[in-house]
Structure formats: C-alpha cells, structure tokens
Amino acid sequence: MMRKGIWPNVAVFSSPLSWFRSKKFQRIEPGGGEGDFVVKNHAWVDSMRDSSPTRVSLPGTGEHNSWIVHHPSALKTFELVTNAAKGKEIVIFLDYDGTLSPIVEDPDRAFISSQMREAVKEAARHFPTAIISGRSRDKVYDFVKLPELYYAGSHGMDIRGPSKSQLKCKKGDERVPFQPASEFLPMINEVYRALLNRTKSIPGAKVENNKFCLSVHYRNVDEKRWAALAEQVRSVLSEYPKLKLTQGRKVLEIRPIINWDKGKALEYLLESLGYANDSNVLPIYIGDDRTDEDAFKVLRDRGRGIGILVSKVAKETCASYSLQDPPEVMSFLMRMVEWKRHTSRARHRL
Ligand SMILES: O=P(O)(O)OC[C@H]1O[C@H](O[C@H]2O[C@H](CO)[C@@H](O)[C@H](O)[C@H]2O)[C@H](O)[C@@H](O)[C@@H]1O
C-alpha cells in the first residue's frame, strides 16, 4: 500500500483511502539530504497527483457504499445529529475552500455565494460560528465579510473573535488576535520571496502568502513540470529546517514546525468561549481537506462533537459524517437553523 515518498519523511500511498492511514504523509519535514529526494519511479508525482480527490472511489462502487455506511450523510441522517444536539450548546466550525466555496482554478476567485453567506450569517445568529482556514485571516474575511464570526487564518495560527459580538472571549480582549507563530513572520516572508523567484519560470505555478504559512499551487501546472516545481520547493525548504511541508488539494503548504494546527485552534476557540471541558457543548466541524483531519481527530478523541467531511468520494477520515459538496453544506446549515428555531419556539410554548 505505502511507497517511499518524494519528500524526506513523507509517505506516498497507492490508493486514496490509504492517504489517511498514516499521519506521516501530512508531516513532511524538510532538511533531508539530496539522497532523500526519491526521484526514481516518479513517486513524488504520485504524491502530488494523489492530493486531488478525483482518483478515488466514486459513489455507486462497493468501496464507496461501505464507506457511506460508516460516514453517513449528515443531511440524510439529520435526526442523528439533532438527537446528539438536544439540550446542548452547539458551536459551529467551518473550513473555507471546498466547504463554503467550490474548488476553482484561481485561488483568488474562490468566492462564497451570496446564498452561502446568508446561510452562514443565519447560523451565526443561533450558534457561535468560526471559520478555520489555511488562508490568511484577512483574505478569508475579505471573501466572507461577516464581522459576527470568529476567524482562524493560517491553519489556525491567527485567531480573532468578532469585533461586535455579545460573545465574550474568556481569554481577554477578543479583538487582539492570537498568533502563536508570530516569530516566524520574517522567515515566512523571506521564503515567500525565494519561492516566487524560484518558481517564476514554471507556467501556472502560484505562490500564495497566507501570512504565517505559504501555499504553492500546482493545479494549473502541466503535470510534466510537477517534478521541476517540487524540486524548487524542496531546495528552498532545505535551507529552513524550522519550516515543514504539508499537502492539500493540488497545493504544497509550507508552515512553521510548531505544535499548532486546526485541531489546536478548535480547542483554543472552545476554551475562549468558556466551553473547555463543558459536556454540555457540542462542537460541529465541517471541512474537506487533509488539514481538517486534525480537527476531526480532536473531536473524535474527546468523544464529544461531530466531524463532517465534505467529499463526494470515499476517503479515510476521522470525521463521522459526510456531506457531498458546498451546496449540501449550505442545506445542512439551513436545517440546523430551522431546527434551532423550531426547538426554541417549542420551549417558549411550554
Ligand atoms: O483550509 P482551507 O480554507 O480549505 O484552505 C486550504 C487551501 O485552500 C486554497 O486552495 C484550494 O482552493 C483553491 C480555490 O478553490 C484551489 O485553486 C486550490 O487548488 C486548492 O488547494 C488556498 O488558496 C490555499 O492557500 C489554502 O492553503
């Protein structure tokens, strides 16, 4: 199942379901010697190709059917969700790309629809709601434009609460962002410039500065040039042992080696909201990408909370439910709001 990867300490998997079987694939530590870069057999191309979920088992296949039994649709089994939510304070966590907005070719044009914005706005009127994204906090805010939300940008390394909200952060002034990787800012900017320079000759490559982390996109790079792009990234990173590489959907993500991820951000936000060890709270996390697995895992390990993977195809995941795509995420949010209104009205009638 598992093959030697392109990057030092990264595994490459022969089937998409095996992506998630080891955490090793997500944690790609730079700094390995030239010999660690396994160019032979083009294993690295497989790794980059595997980050696209189009090669996985599709609905209707046996593999998908058995997967859906273990990760049922959160819409089709909505009652299971509301049964778990009865009498609990719900907190909603949302990923951005692939969850609130569809995956598109140009990362700068991954707009949220006005209907989705409205659904998120309504959700935030009834439940504390946060967006946890790999993008910079400012960029995700520019897309979503809802001041009433919590935003965690740079994979949770830049967290800020709503400016005008009745929600109170227990950790003090919610308007001061929490930035556990602030010391890495100069290094990230330096690496951003180096990557811009080293990848400019590769048509379609795009380097995105997400403030405390960077993305190198290869969605629009001819597959024949992926090797060249990977080599440039590897070579830059080999000079920065305090940075590591992870992979998302046709993107190489570079970030500081600190013990912080979307799962830690979720815990931080729950604590800030005063729900640290509260058995009366039910966090719901919805996301589509590998980095969201850190948050799903936190919920699974706590034994409280609901993880929902956005995917049309079977993938190994720590989430317990699934939704197919952003339109289904929107329907789910609207049903949560409808359910909340209904239960509040019923309570008032008592
Ligand atoms: O945590 P997320 O909010 O899901 O951010 C993860 C990455 O999302 C963006 O890239 C992805 O979406 C793009 C637009 O649809 C797509 O073109 C790209 O191929 C995807 O990887 C964002 O641009 C990255 O910086 C984030 O790391």
The ligand as a Gaussian input file, in Angstrom:
#p B3LYP/6-31G(d) Opt

LIG

0 1
 O       -8.193000      25.453000       4.895000
 P       -8.831000      25.921000       3.615000
 O       -9.716000      27.111000       3.796000
 O       -9.538000      24.796000       2.905000
 O       -7.592000      26.370000       2.703000
 C       -6.736000      25.387000       2.088000
 C       -6.122000      25.977000       0.835000
 O       -7.246000      26.495000       0.102000
 C       -6.974000      27.247000      -1.080000
 O       -6.523000      26.372000      -2.101000
 C       -7.508000      25.427000      -2.514000
 O       -8.626000      26.123000      -3.103000
 C       -8.304000      26.863000      -4.298000
 C       -9.551000      27.619000      -4.736000
 O      -10.633000      26.755000      -4.934000
 C       -7.793000      25.898000      -5.378000
 O       -7.448000      26.617000      -6.569000
 C       -6.555000      25.150000      -4.833000
 O       -6.131000      24.184000      -5.783000
 C       -6.897000      24.462000      -3.517000
 O       -5.755000      23.861000      -2.938000
 C       -5.986000      28.342000      -0.790000
 O       -5.691000      29.027000      -1.982000
 C       -4.726000      27.794000      -0.124000
 O       -3.862000      28.849000       0.192000
 C       -5.144000      27.082000       1.165000
 O       -3.984000      26.529000       1.771000

